[in-house]
Amino acid sequence: MNYDFCYTVSRRGFLAAVAGAAITASMRTAGASAIDERQIKVAPGEARFSGADGPPTAVWTYNGTVPGPALRLRQGQPVRITVENGLDEGTTVHWHGIRLPNAMDGVPGLTQPPIRPGESFVYEFTPPDAGTFWYHPHADSLVQIGRGLAGPLIIEEAEPVAVDRDLLWLLQDWRLTKDGRIAGGFGSMMDASMSGRVGNLVTVNGQAQGGQSVRAGERLRLRLANASLARMMALRFEGHRPIVLAIDGQPCDPHEPEDGRLVLAPAMRIDIALDMQGDPGSRHDVIDDFYDGLAYRLTTLAYDKAPPLRAHPLDTPQALPRNPLPEPDLTNAVRQEIVLQGGMMGGGKLAGVGGMTGMGMPGMNGGAAWAINGMSMTGDGHAGMAPQFTLERGASCHLTMRNETAWWHPMHVHGFSLSVLSRNGSPVPHRQWQDTVLLAPRDVIECAFVADNPGDWMLHCHVADHQMAGLMTVFRVT
């Protein structure tokens, strides 16, 4: 699927776009009350990851495609999305990263009943933040995401951004058999208690080992979204210097990534600006080298032979407009801490879970392999989940997340974005806000947010096996 949103901007064209921004903004304001109506059908389908001549793979789809259709919405404009379930099991849709009403969050039992086969559910919300988000099921999520259910969700800024093209790469990881089928064995004990279900094929917008056509001299806004079940990624753009513009949809201070590597855990998104300074006709690989000794080529930047679009990179500012996130009051913040426990430790030993050490085979048949503060919540969510802590509406919360396990955990908070304050005692630069915070083994990360969104909200690891095997909790905003 092509997610190349192309609008070439020359210097003259960019000035014209800026000059027309006031008109565009006034038109959007005038039409802000109009509801954007969308429909999504969830159903089995077929994908060809290696192109039209490749073997077909039976998948589950949104509107017949993998990934699902790119939903481009407008910041501040109400949207109504009708989701019809054509599967033989219940499903929901979680609008990952969107600060929306609790009843629209898509967690079965906790915020809504599952959408039963043959039935529909209407999601209505007004996205307050511009940026890169995504949507996916939160029912039987290990299997449903693993069979293909994921799609990009773009909330457009009110004013144009100075780039030549706006591209999106939705990255998915698949565990396939030799004949191209999705392998069984979802929820195995090894996956549940270790690194999760890491696959053997990675696709970009549903295609493996493809290429990205580019032109010398152009500036790209590239939106990267990791929709894998478990695969961590660290992307290097050979011969190029990406500038990070936003993390998890929230603009940050523009900066080059540490060591030139963009680390993307499952569910994370990073927007970058990429000035194409290669020679016409040249090719440059994009390498994922997160796992030691297992580096591979994700895709290739393939320059066409046209002369450069411009002699020098655009000199327009790269920073994106900030979203209306409430600033936490750290001097009067309520302090909370969550401690991640369990999993397979060194030497093949299973850690204690919920105060019990090595009970049977953790992670098997929906059992617990992980815990938060000694409590294991397994599955996708259900009615009556007891909150780990409760916050009064409007209170600032200083949240410490402590990883006492031997594994990496991308911790995702529903309904909020977190101001990331420090990692292992060192301040985090660039004014970063994230809804999915990656904790390395033994990491301690401090965050803060304002509890301005009432309801019961999930906080869980987005390695799907870890979540299903106990690494999730709930907090309440009264």
N, C-alpha and C positions, 0 to 999 in steps of 0.2 A: 504494500500500500504506500502511495506517495504522499508524504507529509511535507512537501516543499511549498510553503506559502510564499510565493514570489511576488515582490514588488520592487523592481530595480529603482534605486534612488540615486540620481546624479546629484551633484552639488546644487544645481539649479532646481532640480526636482525636489530636493529636500527642503530648500527654502520655500518653495511653493507649498509643500505639505505643511510646514510650520505656519505659513501665512494663513492656511485654511483651517488650522486646528481649532480656532475659536468658533468658526462656523460649524465644524464637525461636533465640537463639544456641545454647542447650543442645540444642535439637532438631536444629539443623544439625550440631553437633559429633557428636551421637549417630549421625546419618545420613551423616557425612562419608565413610565407607568405601563407601557405595552409589555405583555408577557410573551417571552420567547418560547414557543411550543416545539418540543422535540419528542420523537418516539424511538424506542430501542426494543428490539426483539432478541431475546436470548434463546439460542437454539443450536443443535448440533450442526456441524458443517464440515468443510474440507479445506485443507491448506496445502500449498506446494512450496515448501521452504527453499528449495533449490531452483525455483523457476517453473515456467509452464511445462517444461519437459520432464520435471522431476517427479518422484513418486508422491502420490497423495497421502496425506496424514489426516485421520479423523480427529476433529477438534470440536470445541464448543466456542461459539462465536457471538458477538454483538452485531446485529444487522448483517450477518452472513460473512463477516470478514475477521481476520486476525492480523494485527490488532483490530479492535473495534474502531468505529468512525471517530475522527478527531472532532470533538465538540468545541467549537470556538464561540464563546459567549462574551458578553460585555460586562465590564465592571459596573455594578450598581443597577443592572437591568434584571428584573425578575425573570425566572425561567421555570417552566413546567415541563418535566420529563416523564413521560409515561413508559414504564418498563413492563413488557409482556414476557411471561415465562413460558418458553417452549421446550424446557427440559422435562425430564421425568422425575425431578426432585426439586425441592424448594430452593429459592435463591433470594438474594437482595443485591442492591448496589450501594457501595460506600463511595462517596465523593471525596477522595483522599486529599486532605489538606485544606478543604474548604471550611471556613468558619460559618457554619449554618445552624439552624435550629435543631435541637436534639432529636426531634421526631423524624427528621430527614436524614439521619446519619447512617442508616442502613445496617444496623447490628440486630440480627434476629433475636427476638425475646426481650432484649434490652431496650430497643427504641422502636421496633415494629415487628409484627408477625412476619414470618417468611412469606415470600410470594409463592403460592402453591402452583403446581403445574397447571397450565391453561389459564391462569389468572394474571391480573395486572396490578401495579401499584403506581401511584402518581407522586413524584417527588417535586416539591416546590421550594425554592429558596432564591435569595438574591445574593450573588457572590460579592462580598465586600472588597476582595483583594484581586488585583491583576497579577498574572503570573502563570506558571506551568504547574498543572496538577494532573491527576489521572483518576480513573474510576475502575472499580473491580468488585467482585462479590465478597460478602462477608459471611456467607453460609457455605459450609463444606468447602472453605476457601482453599485448603491445601489441594484438593482435587480440582475445584473449578478454575482457580488461577492456573494450576498446572496443566489443564487441558485447553488453556488459551484465553480465558475471559479477562481481558484488560483492554483499556482504551485511554487515549490522551484527552485531557480536558484543558483547554487554553482559555484564560480570561484575559481579554485584550485591554491594554492601557487606553486611557481616554485620548491620549495624544500619540502621534506616530513616533517610533524609535528610529534613530538614524542608522539604519542598516540597509543593505541592498536586497538581502533575502532573509526570511524567517523560516528556519528548518526545524523539524522535530525528529529525533531518533528515539523511538520507544524500543527498549532492549528487553528481550525475553530469552529465557534459558529453558531448554527442553531436554528431557531424558527420553531418548528414542531407542527402539530396537533396531537391529540391522536392516529390517525391511521397512523402516520409516514409521512404525507405529509408536504411539506414546506408551512407554513401559509402565507396567503395573507396579505394585509394591509401594503405593503411597502410604506414608505413615509408618515405615519400618522403624524398628528399635534403633538401628544404627543412625539413620537420618535424624530421628527425633532427639537423640541424646548427644549428637555430635554437630556437624556443620550444616545439617539440613539436606534437602533434596537438590543437590547440585547436578545439573544436566551435562550432556555431552554435545550440545549444539546451541549456539547463540545466534539469534536473529536480530536484525535491525529493521523495524517496520515490517516484520514478517518474512524477511529474506535473509538467507545466510550467504556470507562471503560475497557480498555485493560491492558496489562502489558508489561514491558520492561525486557527481560531476560539479566542478567548480570552475571559476574564471579568475585569472590573475588580477589582482587589484581590488576585488570586491570584498566587502565586509559582510560576514554572516552573523546572524544571531542563531546559535544552535542550542536547542532545548534538548537536554539529555534526560531520559527517565528510565530508571531501572525497574522493570515490572517482573523480575525473576522471583522465584520462590525462595531462593537461598543464596544465589551466586553474588559474591562481592566483586566489584570491578574497580580497577585503577587504570584509567585511560591515559595514554601518551599520544600526542599528535606530533608525529615525527616532522621536524623541520618547521614547526609552527609554535606560536606562543599564545595559547588561549588566555583570555581574561575572564575571570568569574564575575558575572553580573548579579546573579541571584542564586539562592539555595532554597530548595523546597518552595519555590514560587515567591519567596520574599527577597526583595533587592538588598544587596549588601554593598559595602565599599568595594569598587572594582579592584581586583588584585589578581596577580598571577598565582596559580596553585603551587603549593610546596613541592619542590623537586619536579615541577611541570606535570605532575600526575593528578588527575581528577578522580578522587575516590567516591564511588557511587555504591552504596549498600542497597539492598532491596527496598523499594518504595521511595528512595531519594530521587530528587531532581536537581540538576544544575543547569543554569543558563549561562552560556559563554558568548563572548564576542570573539570572532576569529577573522583576522585580516589575512587574506590570501596573498601571501608574498612569494609563493613559489613561481617557478618559470612556466610559461605556457607549454603544455604537453608533458609536464612532469607528473610523477605519481608519488604519494606519500602515505605510508601506512598509519593506521590508528591501531595501537597495540594495547591489549589488556594484559597487564602483568601483575595482577594482585597476588596470585598464588605462586609461591616460589617454584621455579622450574616448569611452570605450566603456561608460560606466555603464549599468546596466539594473536593472529591478525583479526581484528574485529571487522574492519572495512578499510577502504582506500580512498583518499582524496585524489581524484583524477582530474587534473587540469586540462581544459580544452586548449586548442591551439590558437585561439583568438588573442589578439594583442591585449595587454593589460587594460582593465577598465579605467584605471587612473594610475598616475605615476607614483603617488604617495598615498598612504592610508588616510582615511577620513580624519579630519581634526575636530570633529564634533564630539561633545562629551559622551562618554560611554555609560555613565551612571543612569540607572533606571529610577523613575519616581517612586518614592517610598509609599507603602500601603498604610492605611489608617489603623495601625496596631497600637493599642493602649500601652503606655510605658509603665512597667511595674515600679512600685515604690519600695525600694530595697530596704530602706530604714525601718519600715513598719511591716515588712513581709512576714507572713506565716511560713514557718520552716517545716518542710516535709522531706522524708528520705525514703527511697525504695532501694532495696538490695536484691540483686539478681543472684540466684543460687541454683545449684544442680548441674546436670549434664555429666558427660563423661570427662573425667579428670585425667591427669597424667598417669601412665602405667596401666591404662585400661580399666581404672576403677570408677565406679559410679558414685557420684557425690550424694550426700543425704538430701532428700527432698521432703519438705514439710516436717522436718524433725525426725524423719525415718531414713535409715541408711540402707540403700540397695534392696528395697522391698520388691521381690520378684524381678521382673524385667521392666524397668521404667520405660515409658514410651510405647509399649505394646498395647494394642487394642484400646487406644484412647487413654491409657494410663499416664500418670504424671512423671515427667523426667526433669522438670524445672519448677522453681518456685520464686515468688516475690515476697520478701519479708516472711518467709516460712509458709506461705499459702499458695497452693496450686489451683489455678482455674484453667480447666481444659476445654477444648472445643472452640467455638466461634462466638459464644455469647448466649445467654439464656435469661429468662425472667428471674428476678430475685437475687441477682448477684450482689453480694454485700460489698459496699465501698471500702477501699483501703483507707481513705481519709475523706473528710468533708470540708468544703470551703464555703464561706459566706460569699454571696454574689458581690462582686466589686473588690474583694480582697486581693492583695498581691500575694503570690506564693513563690517562695524560694525553694526550688526542688533540687535535691541532690540525688543523683542516680549512681549507684555503686555496683560495679560488676565484679562479683567474687568468683566467676566461672573462668574456664579456660578457653572460652569461645567468644566470637564477635556477635554483638547483638544490636541491630538497628531498632531503637525503641521509638515507637510511633504514638503520639498523643492525638486523640480525636478532638475536634472542635476548637483547637487552639494552635497558635504558634508559640514556640518557646524562644526567649532571648537566651542565647548560649553565653554564659558568663565566663566559665573557666573549665580547663581540662587538667586534671592532676595538679591543681594548684596554680597553674599558669593561665593568665587571662587569654581569652579567645579574641583575636583581633577581627577587624572588618565589620563590626556591628551585625553579627549574623543572627538571624531568626530561622528556626527550623521546626518542622513538625515530626521529623524522623531524625533522631540523634544517634550516631553510631558510637557504641562503646566497644573499644578493644578489650581483650582480657585484662582484668585488674584495673581498668579505667575508673576514675571518679570524675563525673561531670556535673557541674552546677548550672542550673537554668533558672529562669524566672518568667512568670506570666501573670496577667490579671484575670481573675476568675469572673469574667463578665458574661459568660454564656451558661445559663442554668441547665441542669440535667445530670444524668449519670453518663459518664464518659469513659471509654476504654483507653487504656494505656498498655501497650503490648509490644513484644518483639515482632518485627515483620519478616523474620525467617519463619515461614508458615509452619514448619514442623515444630519449632520452639513454641510458638503461640499455642498450637493445638495440644502440645504436651505440657502446658501449665504456665508458660511465661507470659501471663497477662493478668491485669488487674483492672479495677474500676475505681474512679473517684467521683465524688458528688459535688456539684455546685448548687446550693440551695437557692 
